[in-house]
Amino acid sequence: MPIVTVKFLEGRSDEQKRALVERVTKAVAETIQANPEKIHVVLEEMRKDHYGVAGKRISDQ
């Protein structure tokens, strides 16, 4: 049972997240010949004030 975790910043629509889950599932199934019914995709949406790059929070940029 493959489990894929995708972390990204908040702000994506439900449709974008739905498409992401579908495409990640398809890519994993094709790449490792896994049954799509057994593939789990976990979306971890991060708040912009909980993520930083180069010493600055994304929310402060």
N, CA, C and O atoms as a Tripos MOL2 file, in Angstrom:
@<TRIPOS>MOLECULE
protein
  244   243    61     0     0
PROTEIN
NO_CHARGES

@<TRIPOS>ATOM
      1 N           0.8400   -1.1680    0.0000 N.3       1 MET1
      2 CA          0.0000    0.0000    0.0000 C.3       1 MET1
      3 C           0.8920    1.2400    0.0000 C.2       1 MET1
      4 O           1.3880    1.6370    1.0540 O.2       1 MET1
      5 N           1.1040    1.8580   -1.1650 N.am      2 PRO2
      6 CA          1.8860    3.0930   -1.2120 C.3       2 PRO2
      7 C           1.1310    4.2390   -0.5140 C.2       2 PRO2
      8 O          -0.0780    4.4010   -0.6780 O.2       2 PRO2
      9 N           1.8700    5.0070    0.2510 N.am      3 ILE3
     10 CA          1.3250    6.2150    0.8750 C.3       3 ILE3
     11 C           2.1940    7.3750    0.4230 C.2       3 ILE3
     12 O           3.4060    7.3720    0.6370 O.2       3 ILE3
     13 N           1.5730    8.3660   -0.2020 N.am      4 VAL4
     14 CA          2.2930    9.5300   -0.7150 C.3       4 VAL4
     15 C           1.8050   10.7510    0.0550 C.2       4 VAL4
     16 O           0.6010   10.9880    0.1510 O.2       4 VAL4
     17 N           2.7380   11.5230    0.6040 N.am      5 THR5
     18 CA          2.3930   12.7520    1.3060 C.3       5 THR5
     19 C           2.8440   13.9370    0.4640 C.2       5 THR5
     20 O           3.9940   14.0000    0.0290 O.2       5 THR5
     21 N           1.9340   14.8690    0.2400 N.am      6 VAL6
     22 CA          2.2390   16.0780   -0.5200 C.3       6 VAL6
     23 C           2.0190   17.2630    0.4090 C.2       6 VAL6
     24 O           0.9170   17.4660    0.9200 O.2       6 VAL6
     25 N           3.0660   18.0390    0.6230 N.am      7 LYS7
     26 CA          2.9670   19.2350    1.4560 C.3       7 LYS7
     27 C           2.9810   20.4480    0.5520 C.2       7 LYS7
     28 O           3.7720   20.5190   -0.3880 O.2       7 LYS7
     29 N           2.1030   21.4090    0.8340 N.am      8 PHE8
     30 CA          2.0520   22.6200    0.0300 C.3       8 PHE8
     31 C           1.4300   23.7470    0.8460 C.2       8 PHE8
     32 O           0.7640   23.5140    1.8550 O.2       8 PHE8
     33 N           1.6600   24.9600    0.3900 N.am      9 LEU9
     34 CA          1.1150   26.1250    1.0840 C.3       9 LEU9
     35 C          -0.3750   26.2530    0.8230 C.2       9 LEU9
     36 O          -0.8740   25.8730   -0.2370 O.2       9 LEU9
     37 N          -1.0700   26.7910    1.8000 N.am     10 GLU10
     38 CA         -2.5070   27.0020    1.6990 C.3      10 GLU10
     39 C          -2.8510   27.8790    0.4940 C.2      10 GLU10
     40 O          -2.0110   28.6080   -0.0330 O.2      10 GLU10
     41 N          -4.1020   27.7800    0.0850 N.am     11 GLY11
     42 CA         -4.5790   28.6700   -0.9630 C.3      11 GLY11
     43 C          -5.0350   27.9670   -2.2380 C.2      11 GLY11
     44 O          -5.4810   28.6240   -3.1780 O.2      11 GLY11
     45 N          -4.9270   26.6380   -2.2820 N.am     12 ARG12
     46 CA         -5.3840   25.9170   -3.4670 C.3      12 ARG12
     47 C          -6.8730   25.6230   -3.3340 C.2      12 ARG12
     48 O          -7.3840   25.4260   -2.2320 O.2      12 ARG12
     49 N          -7.5530   25.5970   -4.4640 N.am     13 SER13
     50 CA         -8.9850   25.3100   -4.4670 C.3      13 SER13
     51 C          -9.2340   23.8100   -4.2790 C.2      13 SER13
     52 O          -8.3270   22.9930   -4.4390 O.2      13 SER13
     53 N         -10.4670   23.4670   -3.9390 N.am     14 ASP14
     54 CA        -10.8250   22.0540   -3.8240 C.3      14 ASP14
     55 C         -10.6020   21.3460   -5.1520 C.2      14 ASP14
     56 O         -10.1520   20.2000   -5.1650 O.2      14 ASP14
     57 N         -10.9040   21.9940   -6.2570 N.am     15 GLU15
     58 CA        -10.7150   21.3760   -7.5640 C.3      15 GLU15
     59 C          -9.2300   21.0870   -7.8300 C.2      15 GLU15
     60 O          -8.8950   20.0340   -8.3720 O.2      15 GLU15
     61 N          -8.3450   22.0130   -7.4530 N.am     16 GLN16
     62 CA         -6.9070   21.7850   -7.6160 C.3      16 GLN16
     63 C          -6.4370   20.6110   -6.7640 C.2      16 GLN16
     64 O          -5.6410   19.7910   -7.2210 O.2      16 GLN16
     65 N          -6.9220   20.5280   -5.5390 N.am     17 LYS17
     66 CA         -6.5340   19.4320   -4.6510 C.3      17 LYS17
     67 C          -7.0790   18.0990   -5.1670 C.2      17 LYS17
     68 O          -6.3890   17.0810   -5.1050 O.2      17 LYS17
     69 N          -8.2950   18.1040   -5.6680 N.am     18 ARG18
     70 CA         -8.8890   16.8970   -6.2430 C.3      18 ARG18
     71 C          -8.0550   16.4110   -7.4260 C.2      18 ARG18
     72 O          -7.7510   15.2230   -7.5310 O.2      18 ARG18
     73 N          -7.6840   17.3400   -8.3200 N.am     19 ALA19
     74 CA         -6.8700   16.9980   -9.4870 C.3      19 ALA19
     75 C          -5.4990   16.4810   -9.0650 C.2      19 ALA19
     76 O          -4.9750   15.5450   -9.6690 O.2      19 ALA19
     77 N          -4.9210   17.0820   -8.0380 N.am     20 LEU20
     78 CA         -3.6200   16.6420   -7.5440 C.3      20 LEU20
     79 C          -3.6760   15.1910   -7.0590 C.2      20 LEU20
     80 O          -2.8100   14.3850   -7.3960 O.2      20 LEU20
     81 N          -4.6940   14.8690   -6.2730 N.am     21 VAL21
     82 CA         -4.8460   13.5050   -5.7750 C.3      21 VAL21
     83 C          -4.9980   12.5240   -6.9420 C.2      21 VAL21
     84 O          -4.3800   11.4600   -6.9450 O.2      21 VAL21
     85 N          -5.8080   12.8770   -7.9150 N.am     22 GLU22
     86 CA         -6.0160   12.0020   -9.0730 C.3      22 GLU22
     87 C          -4.7260   11.7910   -9.8570 C.2      22 GLU22
     88 O          -4.4070   10.6620  -10.2290 O.2      22 GLU22
     89 N          -3.9910   12.8520  -10.1080 N.am     23 ARG23
     90 CA         -2.7740   12.7480  -10.9150 C.3      23 ARG23
     91 C          -1.6350   12.0550  -10.1780 C.2      23 ARG23
     92 O          -0.8810   11.2910  -10.7800 O.2      23 ARG23
     93 N          -1.5040   12.3160   -8.8800 N.am     24 VAL24
     94 CA         -0.4740   11.6270   -8.1030 C.3      24 VAL24
     95 C          -0.7740   10.1290   -8.0690 C.2      24 VAL24
     96 O           0.1260    9.3050   -8.2340 O.2      24 VAL24
     97 N          -2.0320    9.7890   -7.8560 N.am     25 THR25
     98 CA         -2.4260    8.3780   -7.8450 C.3      25 THR25
     99 C          -2.0850    7.7170   -9.1750 C.2      25 THR25
    100 O          -1.5200    6.6240   -9.2020 O.2      25 THR25
    101 N          -2.4240    8.3710  -10.2640 N.am     26 LYS26
    102 CA         -2.1450    7.8140  -11.5920 C.3      26 LYS26
    103 C          -0.6390    7.6510  -11.8150 C.2      26 LYS26
    104 O          -0.1970    6.6250  -12.3300 O.2      26 LYS26
    105 N           0.1480    8.6580  -11.4290 N.am     27 ALA27
    106 CA          1.5980    8.5990  -11.6250 C.3      27 ALA27
    107 C           2.2200    7.4520  -10.8240 C.2      27 ALA27
    108 O           3.0760    6.7270  -11.3310 O.2      27 ALA27
    109 N           1.7890    7.2950   -9.5820 N.am     28 VAL28
    110 CA          2.3250    6.2170   -8.7520 C.3      28 VAL28
    111 C           1.9170    4.8580   -9.3210 C.2      28 VAL28
    112 O           2.7410    3.9470   -9.4060 O.2      28 VAL28
    113 N           0.6720    4.7230   -9.7040 N.am     29 ALA29
    114 CA          0.1910    3.4540  -10.2570 C.3      29 ALA29
    115 C           0.9820    3.0710  -11.4980 C.2      29 ALA29
    116 O           1.3850    1.9170  -11.6420 O.2      29 ALA29
    117 N           1.2090    4.0220  -12.3940 N.am     30 GLU30
    118 CA          1.9350    3.7430  -13.6270 C.3      30 GLU30
    119 C           3.4220    3.4840  -13.3760 C.2      30 GLU30
    120 O           4.0190    2.6200  -14.0180 O.2      30 GLU30
    121 N           4.0070    4.2150  -12.4630 N.am     31 THR31
    122 CA          5.4470    4.1290  -12.2300 C.3      31 THR31
    123 C           5.8570    2.8390  -11.5230 C.2      31 THR31
    124 O           6.8570    2.2180  -11.8840 O.2      31 THR31
    125 N           5.0880    2.4420  -10.5220 N.am     32 ILE32
    126 CA          5.4850    1.2460   -9.7590 C.3      32 ILE32
    127 C           4.5000    0.0880   -9.9240 C.2      32 ILE32
    128 O           4.5280   -0.8800   -9.1640 O.2      32 ILE32
    129 N           3.6430    0.2030  -10.9140 N.am     33 GLN33
    130 CA          2.6510   -0.8320  -11.2020 C.3      33 GLN33
    131 C           1.8470   -1.2160   -9.9560 C.2      33 GLN33
    132 O           1.6650   -2.3960   -9.6560 O.2      33 GLN33
    133 N           1.3750   -0.2030   -9.2460 N.am     34 ALA34
    134 CA          0.5700   -0.4180   -8.0470 C.3      34 ALA34
    135 C          -0.9140   -0.3070   -8.4050 C.2      34 ALA34
    136 O          -1.2900    0.4220   -9.3230 O.2      34 ALA34
    137 N          -1.7310   -1.0260   -7.6810 N.am     35 ASN35
    138 CA         -3.1770   -0.9460   -7.8560 C.3      35 ASN35
    139 C          -3.6460    0.4130   -7.3410 C.2      35 ASN35
    140 O          -3.4240    0.7270   -6.1710 O.2      35 ASN35
    141 N          -4.2920    1.2330   -8.1840 N.am     36 PRO36
    142 CA         -4.7510    2.5570   -7.7440 C.3      36 PRO36
    143 C          -5.6560    2.5010   -6.5090 C.2      36 PRO36
    144 O          -5.6930    3.4470   -5.7210 O.2      36 PRO36
    145 N          -6.3750    1.4070   -6.3450 N.am     37 GLU37
    146 CA         -7.2600    1.2610   -5.1770 C.3      37 GLU37
    147 C          -6.4840    1.1490   -3.8700 C.2      37 GLU37
    148 O          -7.0540    1.3360   -2.7950 O.2      37 GLU37
    149 N          -5.2110    0.8490   -3.9500 N.am     38 LYS38
    150 CA         -4.3800    0.6740   -2.7550 C.3      38 LYS38
    151 C          -3.4900    1.8840   -2.4660 C.2      38 LYS38
    152 O          -2.7730    1.8990   -1.4650 O.2      38 LYS38
    153 N          -3.5320    2.8970   -3.3350 N.am     39 ILE39
    154 CA         -2.6590    4.0660   -3.1870 C.3      39 ILE39
    155 C          -3.3650    5.1170   -2.3310 C.2      39 ILE39
    156 O          -4.5080    5.4920   -2.5900 O.2      39 ILE39
    157 N          -2.6540    5.5770   -1.3130 N.am     40 HIS40
    158 CA         -3.1760    6.6130   -0.4190 C.3      40 HIS40
    159 C          -2.3930    7.8920   -0.6700 C.2      40 HIS40
    160 O          -1.1640    7.8700   -0.7470 O.2      40 HIS40
    161 N          -3.1040    9.0050   -0.7990 N.am     41 VAL41
    162 CA         -2.4580   10.3040   -0.9740 C.3      41 VAL41
    163 C          -2.9020   11.1840    0.1930 C.2      41 VAL41
    164 O          -4.0960   11.3770    0.4250 O.2      41 VAL41
    165 N          -1.9220   11.7090    0.9170 N.am     42 VAL42
    166 CA         -2.1900   12.5760    2.0620 C.3      42 VAL42
    167 C          -1.7710   13.9930    1.6900 C.2      42 VAL42
    168 O          -0.6170   14.2330    1.3360 O.2      42 VAL42
    169 N          -2.7100   14.9260    1.7710 N.am     43 LEU43
    170 CA         -2.4040   16.3300    1.4910 C.3      43 LEU43
    171 C          -2.2030   17.0480    2.8140 C.2      43 LEU43
    172 O          -3.0610   17.0020    3.6950 O.2      43 LEU43
    173 N          -1.0610   17.7090    2.9450 N.am     44 GLU44
    174 CA         -0.7730   18.4970    4.1460 C.3      44 GLU44
    175 C          -0.6570   19.9510    3.7170 C.2      44 GLU44
    176 O           0.3430   20.3690    3.1340 O.2      44 GLU44
    177 N          -1.6890   20.7010    4.0170 N.am     45 GLU45
    178 CA         -1.7480   22.1010    3.6500 C.3      45 GLU45
    179 C          -1.1590   22.9240    4.8000 C.2      45 GLU45
    180 O          -1.6260   22.8420    5.9360 O.2      45 GLU45
    181 N          -0.1340   23.7120    4.4910 N.am     46 MET46
    182 CA          0.5570   24.4770    5.5180 C.3      46 MET46
    183 C           0.1340   25.9500    5.4620 C.2      46 MET46
    184 O           0.0010   26.5340    4.3860 O.2      46 MET46
    185 N          -0.0690   26.5240    6.6260 N.am     47 ARG47
    186 CA         -0.3450   27.9610    6.6880 C.3      47 ARG47
    187 C           0.9190   28.7200    6.3030 C.2      47 ARG47
    188 O           2.0330   28.2840    6.5940 O.2      47 ARG47
    189 N           0.7330   29.8540    5.6490 N.am     48 LYS48
    190 CA          1.8800   30.6370    5.1840 C.3      48 LYS48
    191 C           2.7090   31.2020    6.3400 C.2      48 LYS48
    192 O           3.8910   31.4990    6.1690 O.2      48 LYS48
    193 N           2.0990   31.3480    7.5000 N.am     49 ASP49
    194 CA          2.8690   31.8380    8.6430 C.3      49 ASP49
    195 C           3.5670   30.7010    9.3960 C.2      49 ASP49
    196 O           4.2230   30.9400   10.4100 O.2      49 ASP49
    197 N           3.4280   29.4790    8.9070 N.am     50 HIS50
    198 CA          4.0990   28.3200    9.4970 C.3      50 HIS50
    199 C           5.2050   27.7870    8.5980 C.2      50 HIS50
    200 O           5.6960   26.6790    8.8120 O.2      50 HIS50
    201 N           5.6040   28.5630    7.5930 N.am     51 TYR51
    202 CA          6.6110   28.0980    6.6410 C.3      51 TYR51
    203 C           7.5270   29.2580    6.2760 C.2      51 TYR51
    204 O           7.0650   30.3670    6.0070 O.2      51 TYR51
    205 N           8.8190   28.9910    6.2700 N.am     52 GLY52
    206 CA          9.7720   30.0470    5.9600 C.3      52 GLY52
    207 C          10.8160   29.6120    4.9650 C.2      52 GLY52
    208 O          11.1390   28.4290    4.8550 O.2      52 GLY52
    209 N          11.3440   30.5890    4.2330 N.am     53 VAL53
    210 CA         12.4270   30.3740    3.2680 C.3      53 VAL53
    211 C          13.4170   31.5150    3.4360 C.2      53 VAL53
    212 O          13.0270   32.6790    3.5180 O.2      53 VAL53
    213 N          14.6740   31.1830    3.4860 N.am     54 ALA54
    214 CA         15.7480   32.1780    3.5900 C.3      54 ALA54
    215 C          15.5770   33.0840    4.7980 C.2      54 ALA54
    216 O          15.8480   34.2830    4.7330 O.2      54 ALA54
    217 N          15.1220   32.4960    5.9050 N.am     55 GLY55
    218 CA         15.0100   33.2470    7.1460 C.3      55 GLY55
    219 C          13.7640   34.1000    7.2900 C.2      55 GLY55
    220 O          13.6490   34.8560    8.2540 O.2      55 GLY55
    221 N          12.8240   33.9990    6.3540 N.am     56 LYS56
    222 CA         11.6100   34.7980    6.4230 C.3      56 LYS56
    223 C          10.3900   33.9200    6.1900 C.2      56 LYS56
    224 O          10.3810   33.0370    5.3320 O.2      56 LYS56
    225 N           9.3380   34.2010    7.0050 N.am     57 ARG57
    226 CA          8.0980   33.4810    6.7900 C.3      57 ARG57
    227 C           7.4880   33.8980    5.4570 C.2      57 ARG57
    228 O           7.5970   35.0530    5.0460 O.2      57 ARG57
    229 N           6.8480   32.9510    4.7920 N.am     58 ILE58
    230 CA          6.1960   33.2510    3.5190 C.3      58 ILE58
    231 C           5.1530   34.3320    3.7000 C.2      58 ILE58
    232 O           4.9810   35.1810    2.8260 O.2      58 ILE58
    233 N           4.4530   34.3140    4.8270 N.am     59 SER59
    234 CA          3.3990   35.3130    5.0860 C.3      59 SER59
    235 C           3.9690   36.7280    5.2190 C.2      59 SER59
    236 O           3.2320   37.7020    5.0640 O.2      59 SER59
    237 N           5.2620   36.8560    5.5030 N.am     60 ASP60
    238 CA          5.8660   38.1760    5.6680 C.3      60 ASP60
    239 C           6.4430   38.7300    4.3710 C.2      60 ASP60
    240 O           6.9220   39.8630    4.3380 O.2      60 ASP60
    241 N           6.4010   37.9570    3.3290 N.am     61 GLN61
    242 CA          6.9850   38.4200    2.0640 C.3      61 GLN61
    243 C           5.9830   39.1400    1.2030 C.2      61 GLN61
    244 O           6.3200   39.5890    0.1080 O.2      61 GLN61
@<TRIPOS>BOND
     1     1     2 1
     2     2     3 1
     3     3     4 2
     4     3     5 am
     5     5     6 1
     6     6     7 1
     7     7     8 2
     8     7     9 am
     9     9    10 1
    10    10    11 1
    11    11    12 2
    12    11    13 am
    13    13    14 1
    14    14    15 1
    15    15    16 2
    16    15    17 am
    17    17    18 1
    18    18    19 1
    19    19    20 2
    20    19    21 am
    21    21    22 1
    22    22    23 1
    23    23    24 2
    24    23    25 am
    25    25    26 1
    26    26    27 1
    27    27    28 2
    28    27    29 am
    29    29    30 1
    30    30    31 1
    31    31    32 2
    32    31    33 am
    33    33    34 1
    34    34    35 1
    35    35    36 2
    36    35    37 am
    37    37    38 1
    38    38    39 1
    39    39    40 2
    40    39    41 am
    41    41    42 1
    42    42    43 1
    43    43    44 2
    44    43    45 am
    45    45    46 1
    46    46    47 1
    47    47    48 2
    48    47    49 am
    49    49    50 1
    50    50    51 1
    51    51    52 2
    52    51    53 am
    53    53    54 1
    54    54    55 1
    55    55    56 2
    56    55    57 am
    57    57    58 1
    58    58    59 1
    59    59    60 2
    60    59    61 am
    61    61    62 1
    62    62    63 1
    63    63    64 2
    64    63    65 am
    65    65    66 1
    66    66    67 1
    67    67    68 2
    68    67    69 am
    69    69    70 1
    70    70    71 1
    71    71    72 2
    72    71    73 am
    73    73    74 1
    74    74    75 1
    75    75    76 2
    76    75    77 am
    77    77    78 1
    78    78    79 1
    79    79    80 2
    80    79    81 am
    81    81    82 1
    82    82    83 1
    83    83    84 2
    84    83    85 am
    85    85    86 1
    86    86    87 1
    87    87    88 2
    88    87    89 am
    89    89    90 1
    90    90    91 1
    91    91    92 2
    92    91    93 am
    93    93    94 1
    94    94    95 1
    95    95    96 2
    96    95    97 am
    97    97    98 1
    98    98    99 1
    99    99   100 2
   100    99   101 am
   101   101   102 1
   102   102   103 1
   103   103   104 2
   104   103   105 am
   105   105   106 1
   106   106   107 1
   107   107   108 2
   108   107   109 am
   109   109   110 1
   110   110   111 1
   111   111   112 2
   112   111   113 am
   113   113   114 1
   114   114   115 1
   115   115   116 2
   116   115   117 am
   117   117   118 1
   118   118   119 1
   119   119   120 2
   120   119   121 am
   121   121   122 1
   122   122   123 1
   123   123   124 2
   124   123   125 am
   125   125   126 1
   126   126   127 1
   127   127   128 2
   128   127   129 am
   129   129   130 1
   130   130   131 1
   131   131   132 2
   132   131   133 am
   133   133   134 1
   134   134   135 1
   135   135   136 2
   136   135   137 am
   137   137   138 1
   138   138   139 1
   139   139   140 2
   140   139   141 am
   141   141   142 1
   142   142   143 1
   143   143   144 2
   144   143   145 am
   145   145   146 1
   146   146   147 1
   147   147   148 2
   148   147   149 am
   149   149   150 1
   150   150   151 1
   151   151   152 2
   152   151   153 am
   153   153   154 1
   154   154   155 1
   155   155   156 2
   156   155   157 am
   157   157   158 1
   158   158   159 1
   159   159   160 2
   160   159   161 am
   161   161   162 1
   162   162   163 1
   163   163   164 2
   164   163   165 am
   165   165   166 1
   166   166   167 1
   167   167   168 2
   168   167   169 am
   169   169   170 1
   170   170   171 1
   171   171   172 2
   172   171   173 am
   173   173   174 1
   174   174   175 1
   175   175   176 2
   176   175   177 am
   177   177   178 1
   178   178   179 1
   179   179   180 2
   180   179   181 am
   181   181   182 1
   182   182   183 1
   183   183   184 2
   184   183   185 am
   185   185   186 1
   186   186   187 1
   187   187   188 2
   188   187   189 am
   189   189   190 1
   190   190   191 1
   191   191   192 2
   192   191   193 am
   193   193   194 1
   194   194   195 1
   195   195   196 2
   196   195   197 am
   197   197   198 1
   198   198   199 1
   199   199   200 2
   200   199   201 am
   201   201   202 1
   202   202   203 1
   203   203   204 2
   204   203   205 am
   205   205   206 1
   206   206   207 1
   207   207   208 2
   208   207   209 am
   209   209   210 1
   210   210   211 1
   211   211   212 2
   212   211   213 am
   213   213   214 1
   214   214   215 1
   215   215   216 2
   216   215   217 am
   217   217   218 1
   218   218   219 1
   219   219   220 2
   220   219   221 am
   221   221   222 1
   222   222   223 1
   223   223   224 2
   224   223   225 am
   225   225   226 1
   226   226   227 1
   227   227   228 2
   228   227   229 am
   229   229   230 1
   230   230   231 1
   231   231   232 2
   232   231   233 am
   233   233   234 1
   234   234   235 1
   235   235   236 2
   236   235   237 am
   237   237   238 1
   238   238   239 1
   239   239   240 2
   240   239   241 am
   241   241   242 1
   242   242   243 1
   243   243   244 2
@<TRIPOS>SUBSTRUCTURE
     1 MET1         2 RESIDUE 1 A MET
     2 PRO2         6 RESIDUE 1 A PRO
     3 ILE3        10 RESIDUE 1 A ILE
     4 VAL4        14 RESIDUE 1 A VAL
     5 THR5        18 RESIDUE 1 A THR
     6 VAL6        22 RESIDUE 1 A VAL
     7 LYS7        26 RESIDUE 1 A LYS
     8 PHE8        30 RESIDUE 1 A PHE
     9 LEU9        34 RESIDUE 1 A LEU
    10 GLU10       38 RESIDUE 1 A GLU
    11 GLY11       42 RESIDUE 1 A GLY
    12 ARG12       46 RESIDUE 1 A ARG
    13 SER13       50 RESIDUE 1 A SER
    14 ASP14       54 RESIDUE 1 A ASP
    15 GLU15       58 RESIDUE 1 A GLU
    16 GLN16       62 RESIDUE 1 A GLN
    17 LYS17       66 RESIDUE 1 A LYS
    18 ARG18       70 RESIDUE 1 A ARG
    19 ALA19       74 RESIDUE 1 A ALA
    20 LEU20       78 RESIDUE 1 A LEU
    21 VAL21       82 RESIDUE 1 A VAL
    22 GLU22       86 RESIDUE 1 A GLU
    23 ARG23       90 RESIDUE 1 A ARG
    24 VAL24       94 RESIDUE 1 A VAL
    25 THR25       98 RESIDUE 1 A THR
    26 LYS26      102 RESIDUE 1 A LYS
    27 ALA27      106 RESIDUE 1 A ALA
    28 VAL28      110 RESIDUE 1 A VAL
    29 ALA29      114 RESIDUE 1 A ALA
    30 GLU30      118 RESIDUE 1 A GLU
    31 THR31      122 RESIDUE 1 A THR
    32 ILE32      126 RESIDUE 1 A ILE
    33 GLN33      130 RESIDUE 1 A GLN
    34 ALA34      134 RESIDUE 1 A ALA
    35 ASN35      138 RESIDUE 1 A ASN
    36 PRO36      142 RESIDUE 1 A PRO
    37 GLU37      146 RESIDUE 1 A GLU
    38 LYS38      150 RESIDUE 1 A LYS
    39 ILE39      154 RESIDUE 1 A ILE
    40 HIS40      158 RESIDUE 1 A HIS
    41 VAL41      162 RESIDUE 1 A VAL
    42 VAL42      166 RESIDUE 1 A VAL
    43 LEU43      170 RESIDUE 1 A LEU
    44 GLU44      174 RESIDUE 1 A GLU
    45 GLU45      178 RESIDUE 1 A GLU
    46 MET46      182 RESIDUE 1 A MET
    47 ARG47      186 RESIDUE 1 A ARG
    48 LYS48      190 RESIDUE 1 A LYS
    49 ASP49      194 RESIDUE 1 A ASP
    50 HIS50      198 RESIDUE 1 A HIS
    51 TYR51      202 RESIDUE 1 A TYR
    52 GLY52      206 RESIDUE 1 A GLY
    53 VAL53      210 RESIDUE 1 A VAL
    54 ALA54      214 RESIDUE 1 A ALA
    55 GLY55      218 RESIDUE 1 A GLY
    56 LYS56      222 RESIDUE 1 A LYS
    57 ARG57      226 RESIDUE 1 A ARG
    58 ILE58      230 RESIDUE 1 A ILE
    59 SER59      234 RESIDUE 1 A SER
    60 ASP60      238 RESIDUE 1 A ASP
    61 GLN61      242 RESIDUE 1 A GLN
